Amino acid sequence: MQTSVTAGAISTVLSNPSFDSSSDRPEIVVQVVDLKPIGNRYTFSANDGKTKLKAMFTASLTPEIISGKIQNLGLIRLIDFTVNDISSKATKYFLVTKCEAVGSVLDAEINLESKSDEEASVPKKQKLEHSPVTPVNDVKMDVSTGITLKPKQEFVSKSASQIMSEQRGNAAPAARMAMTRRVHPLVSLNPYQGNWTIKVRVTNKGVMRNYKNARGEGCVFNVELTDEEGTQIQATMFNDAARKFYDRFQLGKVYYISRGSLKLANKQFKTVQNDYEMTLNDNSEVEEASSEEMFIPETKFNFIPIEDLGLYVNQKELIDLIGVVQSVSPTMSIRRRTDNEMIPKRDITLADESKKTVVVSLWNDLATGIGQELLDMADKSPVIAIKSLKVGDFQGVSLSTISRSNVVINPVSPEAKKLKSWFDSEGKEISMSSIGSGMSPATKNGSRSMYTDRVLLSHITSNPSLGEEKPVFFSTRAYVSFIKPDQTMWYQACKTCNKKVTEALDSGYWCEGCQKKYEECSLRYIMAVKVTDSSGETWISSFNDEAEKILGCSADELNKLRSEEGEVNEYQTRLKEATWSSHVFRVSVTQNEYNGEKRQRVTVKGVAPVDFAAEARLLLQDISNKNKASQ
């Protein structure tokens, strides 16, 4: 029976950056000290008799703690673990993903520093062989350490609530208050709730921005908050609240927040996946949870296969990706157009089970920090997961990090384990191609090809639940059957940023996005079109670039035709010419709420002329597939 720890193990791990928990490492046994619950996980201090290091069990080990298999002051053998940094602090901690309890529960912390040099020099194995255990009234004494070994069954029935109760009794008043306050998960919040308190980490902090509109001037900033379950929400503060909380919110720190308000998120401006957004005012309470530095939000990913990235090219939606690192470039400096500042960039190439590769550009701190780590370990082909990537069309398909992107190296997840197993068994031996290779300019509009995911309009209209959780994409061939002539077909837009402008009081136009006044503006389409195919019809929304392809002219040109007088109405003629023309459309299907009811919205993402040769091949392939299915 194991009755001692591995002396000096913690120092050995921390002094060796390349150390990992592989099967060829030496055995590590530590004592669990100061075990306490944090949300659905438990933290403790790993004690090797000479050094103590903060540590955390993953949620998968919580049942073993509640059942009493793992106990405070007991010994555990570390089987699988990682060494991580505590955010905003120059210290490290163990994240234990797999372990086993060994030996009996002790009545005190092991301290090998008090032993004589001669005794400390005795090899551990030799000590165990020659250290008798003396029974004293059913309680055993380990002569080598002088520590009482308590029978394990005394503690098996101790529950997590009992552990918490004991800790609350010994804690200081402030600590007891923090442990007893009721913390609500973000997923449970809604605009109709009364009092609530949340415990969150600041995972992104925006800059203070000044604004000017018809109601006056002011300032605003926002933060992205993440709770332990990985749920995110954006919190916005204006004017007095912005000035009050701007310095208080620090990136990476944990806070208790209460007395905020919630409302439905504006989908045009929201940056996180949450139906609601939070507003904090001058009466809101924000208290730093200084004792919760090991509170680690569980990052939730929604991975997109590399072969499907073409669907998201140049879209507002951000994506998550997991892949095996194939190559890492050196850091390069890129001059930013807006302010001529030189910023660091590093490109990495990732591959996945779709046998495709893609280039991801890391910017700023991610290029110099995480990027350097990846360069140092590139020969080991690590798996990385990246949250919040922007999909562009450079070289067909490319990915870029943004300010709130999060990179996790060798994540502990089923997806990472499966991907690593595939790569080690077959992936590293096969030839892979870039997702961007072979894509023509016409297909860089959010699709791999206009001839993938082809459906009839009835497939969309007969499935009212499509797009409830996230946008879905299809290609369809249809005729423009009707364009309503008296609809609002365009808006006044800024020539610089294309955002909507308002007429200034004196003259010219005010752009809220640029915070500038301009003498002129341009018109940009925002048009509804009815389309029809053999299965049915539906209304689709088309914006500027797509509408120009449908009508064959710009919004400014069509407006001139609308204002012209004469026997022939050129405006009506142009609309009729566009009617009953056939196109291949790439569309997204989402759900919008209108007057309390959810409605399906179909938006055009790309328009292409009909390639009859390609259409013929598609029909032949469809006939062939149906014949095979009927056999």
Buried (B, 14 or more C-beta within 10 A) or exposed (E): EBBBBBBBBBEBBBEEEEEBBEEEBEEBBBBBBBBBBBBEBBBBBBBBBBBBBBBBBBBEBBEBBBBBBBBBBBBBBBBBBBBBEBBEEEEBBBBBBBBEBBBBBBEEBBEBEEBEEEEBEEEBEEBBEEBEEEEEEEBBBBEBBEBBBBEBEEBEEBEBEEBBEEBBEEBEEEEBEBBEEEBBEBEEBEEEEEEBBBBBBBBBBBEEEEBEEEEEEBBBBBBBBBBBBBBBBBBBBBBEBBBBBBEEBBEEBBBBBBEBEBEEBEEEEBBBBBEBBBBBBEEBEBBEBEBBBBBBBBBEBEBBBBBBBBBBBEBEBBBBBBBBBBBBBEBEEEEEEEEEEEEBBBBBBBBBBBBBBBBBBBBBEBBBBBBBBBBEBBEEBBBBBBBBBBBBBEEBBBBBBBBBBBBBBBBBBEBBEEBBEBBEEEBEEEEBEBBBEEBEEBBBBBBBBBBBBBBBBBBBBEEEEBBEEEBBBBBBBBBBBBBEEEEEBBBBBBEEEBEBBEEEEEEBBBBBEBEBEBEEBBBBBBBBBBBBBEBBBBEBBBBBBBBBBBBEBBBEBBBBBBEEEEEEBEBEEBBEEBBEBBBBBBBBBBBEEEEEEEEBBBBBBBBBEEBEEBBEEBEEEEEEEEEEEEE
